[in-house]
Amino acid sequence: MRFLHLAIKAFTFLFAPVLWLGYHYDQLSWVLPGLMLLFILAQWLQVKLKRQQPGLSGGLMALLFGLGALLCALSAAFKSLNLIMYYPVAVNLVFLLTFAISLRGGSSLVEGIARRAGTEITPEIRSYTRKVTQAWCCFFIVNGSIALFTALKGDLDLWTLWNGCLSYICIGLMAAGEYLIRRKLQRGAQ
């Protein structure tokens, strides 16, 4: 099962560079259908994993992989990259909505993650996890806006640089920053 998780993650990281390579080496006629099949495989694997580990995120990822397959198919049919370039925008929008909707309920998405990790949820932790959820919402707005800009611009080099590299660095920096803040808060509480 660990291999399936790693395979899905590798696919999501390599999607944009593979698309870029296909375009620059004039191989889109097989790269787009190949990516479509990989999206379908990732969707199938995600559904299989969801059955083994039920949860909201598995269903969302399966939905997004299905959307990616559809956008690849349409891009191949119309012989245009324009549609598939909106996939990162859709991903950010779905994540934004998922995080934002959780703020309307009793517990935020980040609180749910903390709870599943075995964290005792005190009022301070609840307040902190709500702020982290709000911060991720802001991140998805900014990241999705930049992804939209790169898709509208239609420059595959710029699109790949952002959606295949820089956005992942920003995600890592955001997660690392939150981890460091959380560790500092935990040390201060002791």
N, C-alpha and C positions, 0 to 999 in steps of 0.2 A: 504494500500500500504506500509505503514511503516513496518508492520509485515513481508511482503514479503522480503523487504530489510534485515531485521534482520535475517530472516530464511536463506537467501542465505549466509549472513556473518557468521552465526553460522556454517553452513555446511562447508564453506571453512576453518574455524578454527579447526573443529573437524575431518576433513578428515584423516589426518595423525595419530592422536591418535586412531581413530576407526580401521584403518588398522593395526596398531601395536597390539591392543587388539585382533583383529581377528586372527592374526598370532600366538600370544603367547597363546591363548586359543584354538588353532586348530579349528577355526570356519571360515576359509577363504571360504569354500564352500558356505556359505550363505552371508558372509560379502562382498565379491567382487561383486556378483550380486546385493546385497542391495545398495552398493555404486554406482554401475552403474545406478540403478534406481534413486538414489538421484541426481546423475549428470544430468540425463535426466530431472528430475523434476526441478532442478535448471536452466537448460537450458531453459525449457518451461517458468518458471517464469521470467527469464531474458528477453526472447523475449516479453512476456506480458508487462513487465515494460518498455521495449524499445519502444513499441507502445505508451505507455502513456507518456514517457519522451524520445523523440528521442535524439540520440547522439551516438558518436563513441564508447564509452566505453561499452554500452549495447551489441552491436554487437560483440565486442571482447570477452566479458565475456561469451556470448552464445556460441561462437566458442570454447573457452577454456573448458567450461562445456561439450560440445559435444566431444571434444578430451579426456577429463577425462572419459566419459562414454565408449568410444572406447577402451581406455587403460585398463579399468576395465574388459571389456568383453574379451579382448585378454588375460589378465592376468588370468582370470578365465578359459578360454578355454585351455590355455597352462599350467595351474596349477603352475604358477610362478609369483612371485611379481616383477620380474625384470622390466617389461614394465611399470607398474603403478608408479614405483619409479622415472620414468623420467617425470612425470607430473609437478612437481615444476620447472624442467629445462625448459619445454615448456612455462610455465607461465612467468618465468623471461625473456625468449627470446622474447616472444610476447610483453611484457611491454617494454623491451629495444628497440625493433624495433619501437614501437609506439612512444615512447619519442624521439628517435633519428631521426626518419623521420620528426617529427614536427620541428626539428631544421633546416631543409632544407627549410622550407616554410617561409612565412612572420611572423607568430607568433608561438611561442613555445606552447607546450601542457600546461605548467604551466601558460603561459600568457592567454590562452583561459579560464582556470579555474578561474584565477583572474578576467578576463573580465566578466564572467558569475556571479561572486560574487559581481559585481558592482564596482570594483576597476577602478579608472581612470588610464589609461595606459599612463604614461609619458615616456620619453626616459630612465629615470633612472629605472623605474619599468620594462620596456621592457628588459633592460640589466640584471637586477636582475633575472627576471623570466627565461631568457635564461640560466643563470648560475645555477639556481635551477634545470632546466630540464637536464642540463649536469651532475649535481651532482647525480640526480636520474639514469641517464644512467650508471654512474660509479657504483652506488649501485647495479643495476640489473646485471651488469657484475660480480661483486664480489659475490653477493648472488647466481646467477645462476651457477657460477663456483663451489661454495661450494656444491650447490644442485647436480651438476653433479658428483662431487667427491663422495658424499655420495651414489648416485645411482650406480656408477661404483664399489664402494667398496662392495655394496650389503649387508651391515650390517644394518638391519632394526632398531636396537636400535639407532645407530648413525644417520641414515636417519630421524627417527622420532624426535630425539632430535633437529636436526637442522631445518628440514622442518615443524615440528609441534610445535616448541617452540621458539628456539633461533632466527630464521629468523624473526618471528613476533616481538620479542623484538627489533631487529635491525631496522625493519621498523618503529616501534614506536619511537625509539631514533632518527632516521633520521628525521621523521616528526616533533618531538618535537624540535629538534635542529634547523630545518628550521624555525619553528614558532617563537622561541626565537630570532633568528637572524633578522627575518622580523620585529618583534616588536621593537627591538633595532634600526633598520634602520628607522622605522616610527617615533620613538621618536626623533631621530637625525635630521630628516627632518623638524620637527615642530619648 
